[in-house]
Amino acid sequence: MTIRTDNQIPTTDPRPLSFTDLTACLELSDNREWPLEDRKWEFLLRVGQGYGIVDADGKLAASAVLTHFGDFAAISMVLVAAKYNRRGLGTRIMRHVMAEAGDSVATLYATPQGQPLYEKLGFQATSGCEVLTGAFTGRGAGTTRPAAAGDLPAILRLDAEVCGVDRTHVVSRLPEFADRIRVIERDGEITGYAAQTRALSQNGSNQVGPVIAATDAAARALISDIAIDAGGQTRIDLDTARPDLIEWATQNGLTPVFSCKAMVVGGATLPGDRGRLYAPILQAIG
């Protein structure tokens, strides 16, 4: 007879996750005291591929999501149930998704708790990210407008130029996921866009992202107009290399609540003109 304890380490290989696993994903998030972001999980499982390790009780013991973008891939939602903490499941599922990434350069955002694991797996911090939330108190710029259906081809071209890869399978779904998309133009050409998604969890903030703009002034205009249009609490994730923009955000009602590191395997340089990427769609995607 095999005697099994409640925290016996699962030995099964990671398996793909689907929408039928959404409840299990939310239960795992709750176990680690993460927000219950059902809309975020649904979006990620639609545009990416989730993987999970299931324990002997049929519970999800570990998770991760891999979202491919051609030559690079974003890893997110890396979670391990508390009772299996520091028992190798995080390393095992990370090695699995890194193998699934193939020749694509893997990227992720790391909390201070997760950073040591990722460093052991060859990730290097390439930049920092400051998460700010609060009720936006600034004034609208009035120089942006709501995106129309006919703007999608121009938005896709701009996004590909800035990010250096084709993200059509993600950006084309923004109208389903986001509540608002605004664009800014110069001489009749769209030079920037931003999206806002209503709170992904109870008591959460409206997420602003992505923000792509040609200048700091254009980025501020997009953020101002979309935050005022949405109302309520706003969240935006800004690169720490933009201290002037972070200071502007704090002067307009937003407060830094935590920071993390953007990490890339081997510290590789990501493609595109990233100087125009002011905020990611989500940290889970980039």
N, C-alpha and C positions, 0 to 999 in steps of 0.2 A: 504494500500500500504506500502510495506517495503522500506524504504529509505536506500540505502547502500552507504557508503563512500568508496573511493578508498582503504583505508587502514583498512577496517573492518577485524577483525581477522578471519581467516578461521576456521570453526568448523568441517570440515570433518576429518575422521580418516585417518591416514597415509595409503597409498596403495603401493603395490609393484611397482617398476620401472623396465622397460625393455629397450631394445635397441631402441624402438620407442620413448623413452623419452630422448634420447641423446641430442637433440637440446635444450630441456627445461633445462636439467642439465647444458649445456654450457651457456645458457642465465642467469641462476641463478649464475653461477660462475662469469660471466661478471658483473652482478649486484653488487657482493661483491668484484669486482676488483681482483679476483683470475685469474691465468693464464687459458687460454682456452685449457685445456689438453684433447683433444678428445680421443687420444689413451689411456690415463690413465683411463678415464671413461669407455671406451669400455672394457678394460681389467678387471676392477673391477666389472662391470656388468656381465661379463662372469664367473668370479671365485667366486663372492659373490652375495649378494642380496641387491639391492637398495630399498629404501623406500622414499616416498615423500608425502608432504601435498600440495594439490592444492587449490588455492583460488577461489573465485566466478567468476573471469575472466578466469578461466582455466589455470592460470599461476602457475608454480611450486613455492611455497612459502617457502618450507623447504625441505631439503634432508639429507639422511644419507645412508651409505653402511655398511652392516654387512658381514664379511667373516669368516666362521666357520673353525676351525681347531680342531676338536674333543673336548677336554676338555677346550679349550679357543677359543675366537672369537675376531677379530679385528673390531673396529668401525672406520669409516673414512667418509670423504666428508660431514661433518656436516655443513650445510649452511642454513642460514635464509635470505630471501630477506630483503634489507635494510629498507623498509617501515614497516616491521613487527619486527624490531629489539627491543629486550627487552620487548616483549609482550607474552612470554611464549611458542613460537613455538619450540625454541631450546630444552627446557625442555621436551615438549610433544613428539617430535620425538626421543629424546634420551631415554625416558622411554619406547617408543615403541620398539626400536631396542634392548634395554637391556632385555625386556620381550621376544623378539624373540630369544635372545641368550640362553634362558633357563638356564640350570645348568652350561653352559660354563662360564668360567671366562672371563669377558670383558676387553679388553685392547684398548688403543688408544694413539696417540701423540697429545699433547695439545699446542696450542699457548698461549702466556700470556693472550690474550683476552678471550680464551675459558676456561682456567683453572679454574676460579671461578665456572662456571656452573658445570664442571665435579666433582669438589670437593664437591659441594652440593649433587651430585648424588652418592657419596661414593667412587669416584676414589681417589687414592693416587699416588703421584709421586714416581717412583721407580728408575729413572735415568734421565739423561739429554741427549740431542742430539744437536750437533753442525753441522749446514749445511754450507759446504764450496764449493765455486765455483771459477772457473778461468781456465786459460790455464796451464795445467800441464807442468812443465819445467824439471822434473826429468828424469833420464835415465832409460831405460828398464832393467829389471833384467835378462831376457832371461832364466828364470828357469820355466816358465809356458808354456802351449801350448793351442791352440784352442781345445775346447771340440768337441768330435765326437759323432755321434748318439749312438754308443755303450757304451758311458760313462753314459748315463742317469740312468740306474739302480744303479750304484755306487753313483752318485750325489744324487739320491733320498734317498738312505740309509744314506749317510752322513748328509743330511739335516734333516732327521727324528731324527738322533742321537743327533745332535746339538740343534734342536728346541724342541725335546721331543714330537713331534706329527707328524702325517703323513700329509705332505703338497703336496701330489702327484697332487691333482687337480689344484694347483697353479704352482708348480715347473715344472711339465710336459708341461705346456704351455709357459714356458720361451722361448723356441726356436721360438715361434710365436711372442712373445712380444719384446724380447731382440734382439739386432743386433749382439752381441758378447757374448760368454760364454767361459771363460778360466778355466783351471784346473791346479793344482799343485800336484805333486806326490812324494811319498817317497817309495823306494823299490817296485816300480810298482803299488802302491796303491794310489788312489786319496784321498788326505788329505785336500783339499780345493778347492773352486771354486768361481768364481765371474762372474757377468753379467753386461753388459752395454747396455743401451737403448738410442737411439738417442733422442734428445730434444723432450719433450712431448708437448711443446708449442712454439709458434713463439718467436725467440730471447732467447730461453731457453738453458740450458746446457745439455750435455749428462749425463744421470744419471748412476752412478756406484752403483750397488747393486743387489743382496746381495753380501756380501763378507764374506765367511766362511773360516777360516784358523786355522791351528794348532798352529801357532806362529805369533808374530808381524812381524818377517822377511818375513814369507810366505804371510801375508796380504799385506805388502808393495810391494812384488813382483807382486802379482795379480793386485793390484791397478795400479802400474807403467805400467805393460805390457798392460793392457786393456785400460788405459787412452791414452797411446802413440799410440796404434793401432787405437783408435777411432779418435784422433786428435780433434781440436776445443776446445770448452769450456767444462769443466768437473764439475759435481756436485757429492758430496758424503756426506752422513749423518753419522757422527761418534759419538759414545758414548762419553760423556764428561768425563767418567771414564778412557779414553785413552788419557791423555794429551800428552804423547810422540808421539803418532801417529798423533794427531792434529798438534803438532809442526812440525813434519816431513812434513805433507801436506802443511802447510803454507810456509815452506822453499822451497817447490817445486811448488810454483806458485798459490796455492789455498788460498782464503781469506774467513774467517768466515763472513757470511752475516746475519744469524739469528739463534736463538736457541729455543728449545722447550723442553717439558717434556714428557717422556714416563710414562704413568699412567695405573694403574691396579686397578680394583674394590677391595677395602679392602686392597690394598697393597700386594696382594697375590704374592707368588714367582712363576714365570713361570717355566715350565718344561724344561728338557734338559740341555745341557752343553753350556749355553749362553756365556761363556767366549770365545768361538770360533766364535761367531757371531759378526763380526766387523761392518757391515752395513746392514740395512734391504733391502729387495727387493724394497719396497717403504715404507714411513711412514704409508701409508694407509693399509699396510698388515703386516709389521714387518719382 
